Amino acid sequence: MRLREFESMMKEVMENPLDDDEFGGSEVEYFRISKHRQFHTISLIPRDRNIKILDIGSEPGHIAIFVKTLGYDVTTASVNLVSSFKQRMSRYDISADIINIETDNVKY
């Protein structure tokens, strides 16, 4: 997997960015400044696609979407899920759960 593949996949996602007001800023700008960190995180995932991935605090979902396209079973979890994010995860068949990692009995 190369950075160009990640950027190419995210180009499709960036055609329909999350609402700036819901996301709290420009998602396109966020991706521009964080894509190398996100790609590094993805490169740390084991190649065994039989594992399950839990992406905590995953909005806007770049890592979850790319990992899902690689064939992994992905679930996202966050304290607050905005409607446009939930719709995006649904489009990619990714489960999105609301949890408070500090107080909830986390089922994962």
C-alpha positions in Angstrom: 0.0 0.0 0.0 1.3 3.4 -0.9 0.4 7.0 0.0 -0.8 7.6 -3.6 -3.4 4.8 -3.2 -4.6 6.4 0.0 -4.8 9.8 -1.5 -6.6 8.4 -4.6 -9.2 6.7 -2.4 -9.7 9.8 -0.3 -10.2 12.0 -3.4 -13.5 10.3 -3.9 -14.4 10.9 -0.2 -13.4 14.5 -0.4 -15.9 15.1 -3.3 -18.5 14.9 -0.6 -16.9 16.4 2.5 -18.6 16.5 5.9 -20.5 19.7 6.6 -18.0 22.3 7.9 -20.4 23.3 10.7 -20.9 19.8 11.9 -17.3 18.8 11.5 -15.9 22.0 13.1 -13.8 23.1 10.1 -12.8 22.2 6.6 -12.5 18.5 6.2 -10.5 19.0 3.0 -7.9 21.1 4.9 -7.9 18.6 7.7 -7.0 15.8 5.3 -4.3 17.9 3.6 -2.5 18.5 6.9 -3.1 15.0 8.4 -2.8 12.6 5.5 0.8 11.5 6.3 -0.1 10.8 10.0 -3.2 8.9 8.9 -1.2 6.9 6.3 1.4 6.1 9.0 -1.4 4.8 11.3 -2.8 2.6 8.5 0.7 1.2 7.8 0.9 -0.1 11.4 -2.2 -2.4 10.9 -1.3 -6.1 10.6 -1.8 -7.6 7.2 -4.0 -10.3 8.7 -7.5 -9.3 7.4 -9.2 -11.7 9.8 -8.8 -9.2 12.7 -11.4 -6.6 13.6 -10.5 -2.9 13.7 -12.0 -0.5 16.1 -11.4 3.2 15.1 -12.0 5.3 18.2 -12.7 9.0 17.7 -12.7 8.4 14.0 -14.5 11.4 12.6 -14.2 12.2 9.7 -13.6 8.5 9.0 -10.7 8.6 6.5 -8.8 5.7 8.2 -11.9 3.6 8.7 -13.0 4.0 5.1 -9.6 3.1 3.6 -9.1 0.1 5.9 -12.6 -1.1 5.0 -11.7 -0.9 1.3 -8.6 -3.1 2.1 -11.0 -5.8 3.3 -10.9 -5.4 7.1 -14.0 -5.6 9.4 -14.2 -2.0 10.8 -16.3 -0.4 13.5 -16.0 3.3 14.4 -16.7 4.7 17.9 -16.9 8.3 19.1 -18.5 10.3 21.9 -20.6 12.2 19.4 -21.5 11.2 15.8 -22.8 13.9 13.5 -25.5 12.9 11.0 -23.3 13.4 7.9 -20.6 11.2 9.4 -23.2 8.5 10.2 -24.4 8.7 6.6 -20.9 8.4 5.3 -20.2 5.3 7.4 -23.4 3.7 6.3 -22.4 4.3 2.6 -19.3 2.3 3.2 -21.0 -0.4 5.3 -19.1 0.6 8.5 -20.8 0.4 11.9 -20.7 3.7 13.8 -21.3 3.5 17.6 -21.6 6.3 20.2 -19.5 5.5 23.3 -17.7 7.3 26.1 -14.5 5.3 26.4 -13.9 6.6 29.9 -17.3 5.8 31.5 -19.1 3.2 29.3 -18.7 -0.5 29.5 -17.1 -0.9 26.1 -18.1 -4.1 24.4 -15.1 -4.3 22.0 
